[in-house]
């Protein structure tokens, strides 16, 4: 392959960045169109356990801001795989054969693990958390009307999806550190007790303040940690 000059490298990088921004702009338009459906989809766990419930729009601009924020999330979800592909296409020519064999699967598995984590949060954690808070609020000792603010509800749901999606990247991070020589399998085994403490603390910080939702994050992360050790190279 012909070697590229520094200016050619910059031109290639600029071209790929512009393509990524163009895809993001198109994805924003698409996200704007489908955002009502996305909002309906995200409210399914709440409606399933609270059929007579309703969400509150507390300001005139709430509808606009919700649609914009959901369009941004959709655009980000569409653009991220494209951006990862452009990163791969840009750096792949300079990688060795063994590096290509390792990094390419990482780029494929990362979005898959993110979707698995987000799916776990959506179908397992979120229904339980919402049911817990609804029952807690309805059991209040004083007369009360529960009307969750729509923007807060959607932000809460999306944040949980992101937290679990990122948490499920743990195996890739550990295996990557192992292949780069920064973390040996033996050292990871010795760090197990400290890792469990860190996982429990992270679950307590990142999830709602109830013990069950914290366990629902901590247990999968611990299992992912143990699974990561199986795929790490021995020294």
N, C-alpha and C positions, 0 to 999 in steps of 0.2 A: 504493500500500500504506500502511495506517495505521501511523504511527510508534509504537513501543513505548516505554514508560517504562523507567527504569533497573530498577525492581523487576520489571517484566515480563520484561526481559532476563535477570535473575538467576533468575527462576522457570523460564524456558525452558531456561536452561543447567542448572539443577538437575534438571529433568525428563529431559533428554537424558543426563546423567551417571548418574542412577538407572536408566534404561533400559539403558545400557551395562553397568552392574554386574549387572543382572538377567540380561542375555544371557550375561555372563561366568560367573555362577553356574550357569546351565543348561548352558553349554558345559563347565564343570568336571565336572558329572555325566556328560555324554556322553563326555568325555575319559576319565573313570575307567572307563567301560564298554568303550571301544575301545582302551585303553592296551595290553592284551596283543597285540592285532593290530598296533599301532604298533611295539611292541618287536620283534615278529617281522619286520616290514617293515624296520626299521633294522638288523637283524642279517643281512639277505639278502646284502649285499656281503661280509661276513665268512665266512658259511657257503659261499658260492659258491667262494671260493678256499681255504677251510679246512674241508672237509666233516666231518672227524673232530674238529674243535675243540669247545671248550666254554667257557662263561663262568662265572666264579667269583662266587658270592654269599658275601661275606666276613663278613656279619653277619646276625643274625636279622631286622633291620628293613630289609634291602636291598630285598626284594620290595615292601614298603609304600612306601618312599621312591622307588623307581623308578616305581611306578604313579602316585604323586602327582605326581612331576616330569613324567612324560609327559602326565598329565591337564592339568597347567598349560600345557604347550606346546601341546596341542591346543586348549585354551580360548583361549589367546592368539591362535592362528592364526585361530580363528573370530571372536573379538571384534574384532580389529584392523580388518578391513574395515567392520564395523558402526560402530566408533568413528570411522573416517574419514568415513563417510557422515553421522554426526551432526555432526561438525565442519563438513562442507560445508553441511549443511542449516541450521546455526546462523549461519554467516558469509555464506552466499550472498546473502541479501537486502540486505546492506550493500555488496556488491561492484558495481563497474561492469561493463558488458557485456563489454568486452575482457578484464577480469580473470577473469570467469567462464569465458570461452572458453579461457583458458590454464590456470587452476588445476584445473578439472574433469578434463581429460585427465591431469594430473599424478597426481591421486588414483586414477585408473583404472590408469595405467601402473605406479605404484609397486609394488603387490602382484604384478603380472604379472612385472616385472623381478626382484623378490625370488624368485618361484617359479622363474624361469629360472636365476638364480644358484644357488639351492639344488639344482635338478635337475642342473645341471652338476657341482656338488660331489658329489652322490650317485652319479651314473652314470659319472663320469669320474675325479674325483680320489680319492674314498674307496676304491674297489677297488684303485687303484694303491698308495695309501699303506699300506693294510692288507697287501697282498702284499709290499711292501718290508719292513715291520717283521716280518712272520712269517718271511720268508726270512732276515732278519738275525738274529732270535732263534734260529731253528733251526740256524743255522750257528755257534752259540757253541762255543768250544773246550772248554767244560766241560759235563758232563751236566746237562741242564736240562729242566724241564717248564714249558710255557707255558700259563698259565691267566689270561687277562685278566679283571680285575674288571669285573663287569657294569655297575656304576655309572660307572666310569671310561670304559668303552667307549662307553656311550650319551652321556655328557657330551661326550666327544671328538667323536663323530659330529654331535651337535646343534650344537656350537660351530662346526664346519666349515660346516654348512648355513647358520648365521646369518652367518658371516663372508662367505661368497660371496653370500648374499642381499643383505646390506648393500653389499658392494662393487659389485654390479650396479646400485646406485642412482646411480652416478657421473654418467651422462648427464643424469638429471633434476636433480641438484644444479647441474651446470654450466649447463644451459639456464635453470634458475630464476634463478641469479645473473646470467646474461646479460640476461634479460627485466627483472629488477629494476634493471639498470644498474650492477651491481657488478663485472661481468667482461665486457669486450669480447672480440669474436672475435679481434681483432688481438693483444690482450694474452695470450689463451690460447695462440695460436700461438707467441708469443715465449717463453712459459713452458714449452714442450713439453719441453725438455731437463731442466728442473728437475722437471717432473711425472713424467717417466720415472724419475728417481732416487728420488722420493718413493714411486712405485708399487713399485719394486724393494725398497725398505726396508720398506714396509708388508707386502708379500708375505712377506718374510723373517721378520717379527715374527709375522704372523697364521697362518702355516701351519706344519706339522711341519718339523723341521730336515733336510729333504732337498731337493736342488736342483730335482728334477723337479716336486714339488708346489708349490714356490715359483714356478717358471716357469708352471705351469698356472693360477696366480692372476694373475701379473704380465702375461702376454700378453693374456688377455681384458680386464683393466683398461686396458691400453694401447690396445687396439682400441676399447674403449668411450670412452676419452678422445678418440681421433681421430674417432669417429662423432659425439661430442657437438659438436665444432667445426663439423661440417657443418650442424647444426641451429641454430647460434647466429646471431643477427642481426649483420649488418655495421653498423659505425658510419656 
